[in-house]
Amino acid sequence: MTYEVAVRAEAILGEGPAWDARAGRLIWVDILGCRVHTFDPASGRRTVRTTEQHVGAALPRAGGGLVLNLRDGIGLLDPDGSLRWLHREPVAGRRANDAAVAPDGSLWAGTMRYDEAPGGGTLSRVTGDGAVEVVLDDVAVSNGTGWSPDGRLMYYVDSPTRRIDVFDVEDGHLTNRRPLAAVEEGAGFPDGLTVDADGCVWVALWDGGAVRRYTPAGDLDRVVRLPAPRVTACAFGGAGLTDLYVTTARVGLTAPHPVAGSLLVVPGAGKGMPQPAFAG
């Protein structure tokens, strides 16, 4: 599989690609650059919006606009461009990181400490009315989150563990946490992930220069090599959900590759699933 540069950029910490089916565009963020990007692959149109805080994720809302996982909580960006808080809970030394929308329309939002201290982060479930439930409270770097096609499994990455974990989902609650796969030393750290229509898990490897696909049994069956070492997250997009979009980062690199910080795409990589919008 070969990659193309979808959007040439110099994002400090490009992250969180998400396909907005209603608008036919790819949304992604530069966490440390405080920017929300959009890209329409059909027209080539791009937009960039600056946020007042570090932004971990930006995802479509069912009623239009975006939900933002911000440093101090969850914000709602309305279609008219105004921003308001859904839930605000600032914690000194902590910021937002990756987030995903569950099949029921709730937002699963991760946090981490800037110093990446073990146990300093959380994973919380946020409903459209602003109710927040902390699901995991002993996290270092909360990252990839995704669900199986039937919604009965949830996959999750706490990057320093080097694992992709899987939970059973029963009545909206997580049980039976166990490893799906582990990334060997020297191959990088698992970061953002997406689940395809076959139930396979695609995971970006920070400092690994690659995206890997694991089967539901945990077997590694595909590797996409990329020149930028700090590969952060991936998502399927495009009209047929067959193109794999990949975000990358430049942070901490003394001599970054020319495409580091750009949004990359691997055309025809597989078949993604339609993603639910946040019910808020």
N, C-alpha and C positions, 0 to 999 in steps of 0.2 A: 504494500500500500504506500502511495506517495502523497505527501502533503502539499497544500498550496497556502499562500498567505492570503487570508480573507480580508484582514484589515492590518496594514502595517502601522504599528504603533510602538511607543516606548513606555508601556505601562510599568509602573514600579512593581505592582503586584496584581497582575491580571488574574481574574478569578470568575467563578460562577456563571458560565454560559447557560442560557435558558432560552428555549424557543418559544416565542409568542405567536401561537398559531393564528390568533385573531388578526394580528397586524402583519403577519408574514415577515417577522424580523427576529434577529438574534439579539438578546440582551446580555451584557456582561459588565463587570465592574473592574475598576482599579482600586483595590481596597485602600492602600496607603496614599494614592493620588486623589482620593475623595471624588471619584468620577463614575458616573453611570453611562455606559455606551450602548447604542443600538446600531444595528447593521441590517439593512434589507438586501439580501443577496440578489434579488430579481432586478432591482434598480440601482444598486450600489450606494443608496442613500445612507448616510451616517448621521447620528446625533451624539452629542456629548453634554451631559448635565453635571455640574459640580455640586457636591453636597458639602454641608458645613462640618460633617464628621466623617471619620473613616467608615466605609460602607462595605459590609461583608457579602451582601447579596441583594439582588433586585429581581423580583419575580412578578409575573402578571397577576392582576386581580380579576375576579369574575365580572365585576361591574365596570372595568376599565381602570386604567392607571396601574401603579406598581406598589408592591409592598417592599419596604427596605429594611434590611437587618443592619441597623446603625450601631455605632459605638455605645450609645446610651439607651438603646431599646429598639422598638419596632415602630417605623414610621409609615404613613400612607401618603403616597404621591398621587394626587387626584388628576383626572384627565385635563383639568385646567392649569396644571403645573404647580398648584399649591401643595404644601407639605404640612402634615399634622401628625401628632403622636397618637398611636394606638395604645402603646404601652411604653412607659419610660421608667427605666431602673438603672441609673448610672452606678457603676462600681469602679472605684479608683484602680487604675492599672489594668483594666479589662476592656476588651473590645469585641465586636461582633466578628463572626467568621462565616463559614458556609451555611446555607439554609436550603430547604426543599419543601415543596408542598405535597402533603400526603393525599391518598385517594379520596379522603373525606373532606378535602379542602382546607385542612388546618396547616399552619406553617410550623415546621420543625426547624428551629433556629439555634445555631451553635454559637458559643462564645469561647474565648481563650484569654489568658493573660498575655500582655505584651512580652513578658519574659518567658512565656511558655512553661511556667511552673506547673508541675503535676498537680492535678486536683483543682486548679484555678479556673477551669472552664466548666461549662454546662451544655446540655442539650435540652431545650424546652419546647413544649407544644403550645402554640398560640392559636386561639380560635378567632373567628371574625369579629366577635364582640369584645376582644381584648383580654379574655381570660387566659391566664398563663399557668401551665403546669410544668415544673421541672421534672424531666424524665430521667436524665442522668446528671449527677452532681459531682462526679469524680473524674473529670475529663481534663486532659492537658491541651490538645489542639483539636477541637471539634471540626471535622471535615465532612467527607462525602456521606450523603444519606440518600437512600433510594428504596423503592418497593418492587417486589416481584409483580409480574403481570396480573396475578390473581389477588394481589394485595395481602397475601397471607404471610409474607416474609418481609422484613426490613433489613437492609444492609447498612453498615455504619463503619466509619473510619475515625479513630482517634490516632492521629498520625504517628506519634512516637512509639506506639505499640508495634508498628510495622504490620498490623493485621487488618484484614477486612473481616468484620464480624457480621453475624447474621442472627436475627431474633425471629421468633414466632410472634405473629400479631394476633391476639385474641381479644375481641370486643374492644379494639382500640388500644389495648395494653400490650406491652412488650414482655415476653417471657423467653426462657431457655436461650440465653446468650451463649454463642459458641463461635469459634473461628471458622470462617469459610476458607480463607487462604492467608498465608503469611508471605511477605516480601523479604527475600533473603538479604543479608547484609551486603552492602556494596551495590545494590540494585536501586537504591533510592528509598523514599518513604511514600506510602500510599497517601493520596490527597483527595481531590474531588472524584466523584463517580457518577455513572449513569447506568441504568438497566435497560437492556434492549428487549425487543418483542419476543425473543427466544428465552428470556429469563437470565441471560448472561450478564455479568457485571463487568463494565469497562471502568478501569481506574487509572487516573493520572499518577505518574511517579515523579515526585519532587526530588531533584538531584538524580533522577534516573533517565531523563531524556526520552521518555516513552509513555505510551498508554498500553495497558495490558487488558485482555479480556479473559475472564474466568467463567467457566461453566457453572451451572447451579450446584454441581457436585464439588466445585472448588478446584477443578483442573485448569491449568493455564493452557489456552488453546490458540491465542493470537497475541502478537506484539507489534505495535506500530512505533517505529523508531523516529525520533524527532531531533533536530539539531540543537534546540534550546534545552539546557539541562533542567531548568526549573519549570517543569510542566505541572500545571496546577489543577485543572478540572476539564471535564469533557461533557458534551451533550449532543444529541442528534437533532438536526434541524433541516430546513429546506422543505419544499412542497411535499415530498414523499417521505420525509424523516429518514433519509438514507445517508445524509452527509454528517460526518462527525466533526463538530467544532471543538477546538482545544484552546484553552487559555494558557499563557506563559507569563513568566516574571523575570525582571532584571535585578530585583533587590539582592544586595549582597554579592553581586558578581563584579569583579574588577575589570574583566574584559568580556562583556556579554556578547553572545552571538548576534549578528545583525537582526535576526527575527525574534530575539528575546523581548518579551513585552508585547508581541503581536498576537492577534487572533488568527489561529491557523485552522485549516479545514482539510479533512480527508474525504474526498468525494466518494460516494458509493461504498462506505465502510461497512454498512450493515443496515439494520432496520430498527428505528427507535419506536417508542410508544408515545402516544399523545399524553402530554403532561397536564394535570389539573391546574386550574387557577385558584388563587387564594380566595376563600369565601369571605371577603371582608372589604 
